[in-house]
Amino acid sequence: MIKSAIIDVFTGRAARVSRFGEVVTGRYDYSDPQFQSMSSTGTAYNFFAPISNKRLVITDILVDADRNVSGATPATIDIYESSGSTDTTIDKQILKLELLKNSFRDFTALNLIVSTGKWVNAKTDDATVNITIAGYYVKEV
């Protein structure tokens, strides 16, 4: 076996190989989806917790407002970084949107990195909003 490395001449960093033996030229790993049905208003719903020495990369966000959302008034939805799993204080906004009942929005092929040590939470001002957030963790550099 011949060992070799692909090194960036400017930074000295080596290219990565996935756990499946693939040279990483795009996405680093497969996403892990997390679903929450937000049936209470003003409540923090947790999707991802921080992991020591790792950062989360969000790849997809799927949001739908079901038939229980108020008539003509849209539901305001916040997806955000926070300091705790039940914290409704927004440390950094990831996505804010409004949806009328029986509507949806899909954000795919994202490449958003979450700050070190932060939880990914969401909240709404009108129930019921369903959210799936997909992502994977990478080593902190």
C-alpha positions as CSV (number, residue, x, y, z in Angstrom):
1,M,0.0,0.0,0.0
2,I,1.3,3.5,-0.9
3,K,0.2,6.2,1.5
4,S,-0.3,9.7,-0.1
5,A,-1.9,13.0,0.8
6,I,-3.4,15.9,-1.2
7,I,-2.1,19.1,0.5
8,D,-3.1,22.7,-0.1
9,V,0.1,24.5,-0.8
10,F,-1.2,27.8,0.6
11,T,-2.6,26.5,3.9
12,G,-0.9,23.2,4.4
13,R,-4.2,21.5,5.0
14,A,-4.8,18.0,3.7
15,A,-7.8,16.9,1.8
16,R,-10.2,14.7,3.8
17,V,-11.4,11.2,3.0
18,S,-14.9,10.1,4.3
19,R,-15.5,7.0,6.3
20,F,-16.5,5.4,3.1
21,G,-13.2,6.0,1.4
22,E,-14.4,8.9,-0.8
23,V,-12.2,12.0,-1.3
24,V,-14.3,14.8,0.0
25,T,-14.9,17.4,-2.8
26,G,-18.3,18.5,-1.7
27,R,-20.5,17.5,1.2
28,Y,-18.5,15.8,4.0
29,D,-21.1,13.3,5.3
30,Y,-24.7,12.2,5.1
31,S,-27.3,14.3,6.9
32,D,-29.2,13.2,10.0
33,P,-32.8,14.6,9.9
34,Q,-34.5,15.8,13.1
35,F,-38.2,16.4,13.2
36,Q,-40.3,18.4,15.7
37,S,-44.1,19.2,15.6
38,M,-44.3,22.6,17.3
39,S,-47.8,22.5,18.9
40,S,-47.1,25.1,21.6
41,T,-46.4,28.8,21.0
42,G,-43.5,30.6,22.5
43,T,-41.7,27.3,23.3
44,A,-38.2,26.3,22.3
45,Y,-38.1,23.0,20.3
46,N,-34.6,21.6,20.2
47,F,-33.2,19.9,17.0
48,F,-29.5,19.6,17.6
49,A,-27.3,19.8,20.7
50,P,-23.6,20.9,20.6
51,I,-21.0,18.2,20.6
52,S,-17.5,18.8,22.0
53,N,-14.9,19.7,19.3
54,K,-17.5,19.5,16.6
55,R,-19.7,22.0,14.6
56,L,-23.0,21.3,13.0
57,V,-23.5,21.8,9.2
58,I,-27.2,22.3,8.3
59,T,-28.0,20.9,4.9
60,D,-31.8,21.1,4.7
61,I,-34.8,22.8,6.4
62,L,-38.4,21.7,5.6
63,V,-41.2,23.6,7.2
64,D,-45.0,23.2,7.0
65,A,-47.9,25.0,8.7
66,D,-50.8,22.6,9.2
67,R,-54.5,23.3,9.2
68,N,-54.4,24.4,12.9
69,V,-52.6,27.7,12.1
70,S,-54.9,30.7,12.4
71,G,-57.0,31.7,9.4
72,A,-55.6,34.7,7.5
73,T,-52.7,35.4,10.0
74,P,-49.4,33.7,9.1
75,A,-47.4,31.8,11.7
76,T,-44.0,33.4,12.4
77,I,-41.3,30.8,12.7
78,D,-37.8,31.3,14.1
79,I,-35.0,28.8,13.6
80,Y,-32.0,29.9,15.6
81,E,-28.8,29.2,17.6
82,S,-29.1,29.5,21.4
83,S,-27.3,28.8,24.6
84,G,-29.6,26.0,25.8
85,S,-32.0,23.4,24.6
86,T,-35.1,25.2,26.1
87,D,-33.8,28.7,25.5
88,T,-36.2,31.0,23.5
89,T,-33.5,33.8,23.4
90,I,-32.1,34.0,19.9
91,D,-28.3,34.2,20.0
92,K,-28.0,34.1,16.2
93,Q,-30.9,33.8,13.7
94,I,-30.6,31.0,11.2
95,L,-34.0,31.4,9.4
96,K,-37.1,33.5,10.1
97,L,-40.2,33.1,7.9
98,E,-44.0,33.4,7.9
99,L,-46.3,30.7,6.7
100,L,-50.1,30.7,6.2
101,K,-52.0,27.5,7.2
102,N,-51.6,24.5,4.9
103,S,-48.5,25.9,3.3
104,F,-44.8,24.8,3.3
105,R,-41.3,25.9,2.4
106,D,-38.3,23.7,1.7
107,F,-34.7,24.9,1.8
108,T,-32.4,22.3,0.4
109,A,-28.8,22.0,-0.6
110,L,-27.8,24.3,2.2
111,N,-24.3,24.5,3.7
112,L,-24.8,26.5,6.9
113,I,-22.4,26.0,9.8
114,V,-23.6,26.5,13.4
115,S,-21.4,28.4,15.9
116,T,-19.4,26.4,18.3
117,G,-21.2,25.2,21.5
118,K,-24.7,26.4,20.3
119,W,-28.0,24.5,20.3
120,V,-30.2,24.6,17.2
121,N,-33.8,25.5,18.3
122,A,-37.0,26.7,16.8
123,K,-40.1,28.4,18.0
124,T,-43.4,29.7,16.5
125,D,-46.2,32.1,17.5
126,D,-48.9,29.9,16.1
127,A,-49.4,26.1,16.4
128,T,-49.0,23.7,14.7
129,V,-45.8,24.0,12.6
130,N,-43.8,21.0,11.6
131,I,-40.1,21.3,10.9
132,T,-37.4,18.9,9.8
133,I,-33.8,20.1,10.0
134,A,-31.1,17.9,8.5
135,G,-27.4,18.2,9.1
136,Y,-24.1,16.6,10.1
137,Y,-21.3,17.3,12.4
138,V,-17.7,18.1,11.4
139,K,-14.5,18.4,13.4
140,E,-13.9,21.9,14.7
141,V,-10.9,23.4,13.0
